[in-house]
Every structure is written in structure tokens, then in C-alpha cells.
């Protein structure tokens, strides 16, 4: 009986000490992906941690939330990021004569260097379009929870809609008061 107990104990010890999957840090310090269109303005921020932050800017009210990444999600995002050499791309891809298109902003901080890519319209390289589509697929799988934590998503002026002109704003306020 004692031998059986010792054998079961050793087997249990080996099974409980199974190899855990290595979690490698992201290959960037910060990665912020933002998107803006007629009906939305959002940002998603990845850092070295296992937390991804999400900010809905429009429609109002502004809401910030977060999700905890699983190891498989971290690995997928890391592989997706490493599949592209962002340095080879221009800083701006903008379709002329386009109004009310969707814009994207990719903002990367790596080893103290910042790379920013702004995309507007249908002039982006196909590689970047696939990357953006893949990020959208990954985002849909996250279960975001609300947070009151203030998260810095960087300068988003290039993707946010402009403020209405003062005269129009004054008329809007006057109409609300009627």
C-alpha cells in the first residue's frame, strides 16, 4: 500500500509540474491603433502587459474599458505585429478628394522611437489593410470591461472629427433651448 501511495505521489508530481507556455513580452513598448469614421471613433492600446485598453470616443459618452489577454492572444498579436516591417511605410497615406471616409492611425513606440502611420481612404498598401482587418478580427474576440482608469492613447487629433464652427455650434445650442 505504501509503494502504491509513493508511486501515485510521484506521478501526480510529474503531472502537476507540466511545462507552462512561455509568455514573451510584446516586441514594442506601446502600440495604439485608432479608427474613425462617420459613426465611430475608437482606439485600442497594447502595452508590454497582458492588458489591452479600448476607448470609444464617438458616439458619446466617451468610455474606456480593458480586457486581459490570454497567452494565445498575446502570441497571435505578437506574430501579427512581427509579420510587418512598419519602418518601410510612409507616415501618411491619404486619398485626395475623399470626404467622410474612414481613417486609421497606427502609433508605435519601440525603444524610445515613435512611428506613426495615418491612413485615409483606399490608398493604403495591401499589407497594412490586411493588418488592420486582422486587428479588427482579434478585437471582436475580446471581452472588454469598463474601467475608470485614465489611459493615455496619445495624440488622436488626426482621426477625430473637427469641432463644429462657432456659428453652427451657437445655432445648435439655441435650438436645444427651444
C-alpha positions as a Markdown table, in Angstrom:
| # | Residue | x | y | z |
|---|---|---|---|---|
| 1 | Unk | 0.0 | 0.0 | 0.0 |
| 2 | Unk | 2.9 | 2.3 | 0.8 |
| 3 | Unk | 4.5 | 1.7 | -2.5 |
| 4 | Unk | 1.3 | 2.5 | -4.4 |
| 5 | Unk | 1.0 | 5.7 | -2.5 |
| 6 | Unk | 4.6 | 6.7 | -3.3 |
| 7 | Unk | 4.1 | 5.8 | -7.0 |
| 8 | Unk | 0.8 | 7.8 | -7.2 |
| 9 | Unk | 2.5 | 10.7 | -5.5 |
| 10 | Unk | 5.4 | 10.7 | -8.0 |
| 11 | Unk | 3.0 | 10.5 | -10.9 |
| 12 | Unk | 0.9 | 13.4 | -9.5 |
| 13 | Unk | 4.1 | 15.4 | -9.0 |
| 14 | Unk | 5.2 | 15.0 | -12.6 |
| 15 | Unk | 1.7 | 15.8 | -14.0 |
| 16 | Unk | 1.3 | 18.9 | -11.9 |
| 17 | Unk | 4.8 | 20.2 | -13.0 |
| 18 | Unk | 3.8 | 20.2 | -16.7 |
| 19 | Unk | 5.6 | 22.7 | -18.8 |
| 20 | Unk | 3.9 | 26.1 | -18.8 |
| 21 | Unk | 3.9 | 28.1 | -22.0 |
| 22 | Unk | 6.5 | 30.8 | -22.2 |
| 23 | Unk | 4.9 | 34.3 | -22.3 |
| 24 | Unk | 7.2 | 36.5 | -24.3 |
| 25 | Unk | 6.9 | 40.3 | -24.0 |
| 26 | Unk | 5.4 | 42.2 | -26.9 |
| 27 | Unk | 8.1 | 43.5 | -29.4 |
| 28 | Unk | 7.0 | 47.1 | -28.7 |
| 29 | Unk | 6.7 | 49.4 | -25.7 |
| 30 | Unk | 3.3 | 50.7 | -26.8 |
| 31 | Unk | 1.1 | 50.0 | -29.8 |
| 32 | Unk | -2.1 | 52.2 | -30.3 |
| 33 | Unk | -4.5 | 51.5 | -33.2 |
| 34 | Unk | -7.2 | 54.1 | -33.8 |
| 35 | Unk | -10.1 | 54.2 | -36.2 |
| 36 | Unk | -12.6 | 57.0 | -37.1 |
| 37 | Unk | -15.5 | 57.2 | -39.5 |
| 38 | Unk | -18.9 | 58.8 | -39.7 |
| 39 | Unk | -20.4 | 56.7 | -36.9 |
| 40 | Unk | -17.4 | 55.8 | -34.8 |
| 41 | Unk | -14.1 | 56.9 | -33.3 |
| 42 | Unk | -12.2 | 54.3 | -31.3 |
| 43 | Unk | -8.7 | 53.5 | -30.0 |
| 44 | Unk | -7.1 | 50.3 | -28.8 |
| 45 | Unk | -3.8 | 50.3 | -26.8 |
| 46 | Unk | -1.5 | 47.5 | -26.2 |
| 47 | Unk | 1.5 | 47.7 | -23.8 |
| 48 | Unk | 4.1 | 45.3 | -22.5 |
| 49 | Unk | 1.5 | 43.9 | -20.0 |
| 50 | Unk | -1.3 | 41.4 | -20.6 |
| 51 | Unk | -3.9 | 44.2 | -20.6 |
| 52 | Unk | -5.4 | 45.8 | -23.7 |
| 53 | Unk | -7.3 | 49.1 | -23.3 |
| 54 | Unk | -10.1 | 50.2 | -25.5 |
| 55 | Unk | -11.6 | 53.7 | -25.8 |
| 56 | Unk | -14.8 | 54.6 | -27.5 |
| 57 | Unk | -14.6 | 58.3 | -28.3 |
| 58 | Unk | -17.7 | 58.6 | -30.5 |
| 59 | Unk | -20.6 | 58.3 | -30.2 |
| 60 | Unk | -20.5 | 59.9 | -26.8 |
| 61 | Unk | -20.3 | 59.4 | -23.9 |
| 62 | Unk | -16.6 | 58.5 | -24.0 |
| 63 | Unk | -16.0 | 55.1 | -22.5 |
| 64 | Unk | -12.8 | 53.4 | -21.6 |
| 65 | Unk | -12.6 | 49.7 | -21.0 |
| 66 | Unk | -10.0 | 46.9 | -20.8 |
| 67 | Unk | -9.5 | 43.2 | -21.5 |
| 68 | Unk | -7.0 | 40.7 | -20.2 |
| 69 | Unk | -5.1 | 38.9 | -22.9 |
| 70 | Unk | -4.7 | 35.2 | -22.8 |
| 71 | Unk | -1.4 | 33.7 | -23.8 |
| 72 | Unk | -2.7 | 32.6 | -27.2 |
| 73 | Unk | -4.0 | 36.1 | -27.9 |
| 74 | Unk | -0.6 | 37.7 | -26.9 |
| 75 | Unk | 1.2 | 35.2 | -29.2 |
| 76 | Unk | -1.2 | 36.0 | -32.1 |
| 77 | Unk | -0.8 | 39.7 | -31.7 |
| 78 | Unk | 2.9 | 39.4 | -31.4 |
| 79 | Unk | 3.1 | 37.3 | -34.6 |
| 80 | Unk | 0.8 | 39.7 | -36.5 |
| 81 | Unk | 2.9 | 42.7 | -35.4 |
| 82 | Unk | 6.2 | 41.0 | -36.3 |
| 83 | Unk | 4.9 | 40.0 | -39.8 |
| 84 | Unk | 5.2 | 43.6 | -40.9 |
| 85 | Unk | 8.1 | 46.0 | -41.2 |
| 86 | Unk | 6.4 | 49.2 | -40.2 |
| 87 | Unk | 9.5 | 51.3 | -40.9 |
| 88 | Unk | 9.2 | 50.7 | -44.6 |
| 89 | Unk | 5.9 | 52.5 | -44.8 |
| 90 | Unk | 5.3 | 56.2 | -45.3 |
| 91 | Unk | 3.8 | 58.3 | -42.5 |
| 92 | Unk | 0.7 | 59.3 | -44.4 |
| 93 | Unk | -1.5 | 57.5 | -47.0 |
| 94 | Unk | -4.3 | 59.9 | -47.9 |
| 95 | Unk | -6.8 | 59.6 | -50.7 |
| 96 | Unk | -7.4 | 63.0 | -52.2 |
| 97 | Unk | -10.9 | 64.4 | -52.8 |
| 98 | Unk | -12.4 | 62.0 | -50.4 |
| 99 | Unk | -14.9 | 63.2 | -47.8 |
| 100 | Unk | -16.4 | 61.2 | -44.9 |
| 101 | Unk | -14.0 | 58.2 | -45.4 |
| 102 | Unk | -12.6 | 56.0 | -42.6 |
| 103 | Unk | -9.3 | 57.0 | -41.2 |
| 104 | Unk | -6.8 | 54.8 | -39.2 |
| 105 | Unk | -3.9 | 55.8 | -37.1 |
| 106 | Unk | -1.1 | 53.3 | -36.1 |
| 107 | Unk | 1.1 | 54.7 | -33.4 |
| 108 | Unk | 4.1 | 52.6 | -32.3 |
| 109 | Unk | 6.6 | 53.3 | -29.5 |
| 110 | Unk | 9.6 | 50.9 | -29.6 |
| 111 | Unk | 12.9 | 51.5 | -27.8 |
| 112 | Unk | 12.2 | 55.2 | -27.4 |
| 113 | Unk | 11.4 | 55.7 | -31.1 |
| 114 | Unk | 7.9 | 56.6 | -32.3 |
| 115 | Unk | 6.5 | 55.5 | -35.7 |
| 116 | Unk | 3.1 | 56.9 | -36.7 |
| 117 | Unk | 1.2 | 55.9 | -39.8 |
| 118 | Unk | -2.0 | 57.7 | -40.8 |
| 119 | Unk | -4.3 | 56.1 | -43.4 |
| 120 | Unk | -7.4 | 57.8 | -45.0 |
| 121 | Unk | -9.3 | 56.3 | -47.9 |
| 122 | Unk | -8.3 | 53.4 | -50.2 |
| 123 | Unk | -4.7 | 54.2 | -50.9 |
| 124 | Unk | -3.0 | 52.2 | -48.2 |
| 125 | Unk | -0.7 | 49.3 | -49.1 |
| 126 | Unk | -2.5 | 46.0 | -49.1 |
| 127 | Unk | -0.2 | 44.7 | -46.4 |
| 128 | Unk | -1.4 | 47.4 | -44.0 |
| 129 | Unk | -5.1 | 46.8 | -45.0 |
| 130 | Unk | -4.7 | 43.1 | -44.1 |
| 131 | Unk | -3.1 | 44.0 | -40.8 |
| 132 | Unk | -5.9 | 46.4 | -39.9 |
| 133 | Unk | -8.5 | 43.7 | -40.8 |
| 134 | Unk | -6.7 | 41.2 | -38.7 |
| 135 | Unk | -6.7 | 43.6 | -35.7 |
| 136 | Unk | -10.4 | 44.0 | -36.1 |
| 137 | Unk | -11.0 | 40.3 | -36.0 |
| 138 | Unk | -8.9 | 40.0 | -32.9 |
| 139 | Unk | -10.7 | 42.9 | -31.2 |
| 140 | Unk | -14.1 | 41.3 | -31.8 |
| 141 | Unk | -13.0 | 38.3 | -29.6 |
| 142 | Unk | -12.1 | 40.5 | -26.6 |
| 143 | Unk | -14.5 | 40.8 | -23.6 |
| 144 | Unk | -14.0 | 44.4 | -22.6 |
| 145 | Unk | -14.9 | 45.5 | -19.1 |
| 146 | Unk | -15.4 | 49.2 | -18.1 |
| 147 | Unk | -12.7 | 51.0 | -16.2 |
| 148 | Unk | -12.3 | 54.4 | -14.7 |
| 149 | Unk | -8.5 | 54.3 | -15.1 |
| 150 | Unk | -7.2 | 57.2 | -17.2 |
| 151 | Unk | -5.3 | 55.8 | -20.1 |
| 152 | Unk | -3.2 | 57.9 | -22.4 |
| 153 | Unk | -3.8 | 56.9 | -26.1 |
| 154 | Unk | -1.5 | 59.6 | -27.4 |
| 155 | Unk | -2.3 | 62.4 | -29.8 |
| 156 | Unk | -5.5 | 61.4 | -31.7 |
| 157 | Unk | -6.2 | 64.8 | -33.3 |
| 158 | Unk | -5.6 | 63.5 | -36.8 |
| 159 | Unk | -8.5 | 61.0 | -36.6 |
| 160 | Unk | -11.0 | 62.9 | -34.5 |
| 161 | Unk | -13.7 | 64.9 | -36.3 |
| 162 | Unk | -13.2 | 68.6 | -36.1 |
| 163 | Unk | -15.3 | 70.7 | -33.8 |
| 164 | Unk | -18.3 | 72.4 | -35.4 |
| 165 | Unk | -17.7 | 76.1 | -36.5 |
| 166 | Unk | -18.7 | 78.5 | -33.7 |
| 167 | Unk | -21.7 | 79.9 | -35.6 |
| 168 | Unk | -23.1 | 76.4 | -36.2 |
| 169 | Unk | -22.4 | 75.5 | -32.6 |
| 170 | Unk | -24.2 | 78.6 | -31.4 |
| 171 | Unk | -27.3 | 77.7 | -33.5 |
| 172 | Unk | -27.3 | 74.1 | -32.2 |
| 173 | Unk | -27.3 | 75.4 | -28.6 |
| 174 | Unk | -30.1 | 77.8 | -29.4 |
| 175 | Unk | -32.2 | 75.1 | -31.0 |
| 176 | Unk | -31.7 | 72.8 | -28.0 |
| 177 | Unk | -33.0 | 75.6 | -25.7 |
| 178 | Unk | -36.3 | 75.9 | -27.7 |
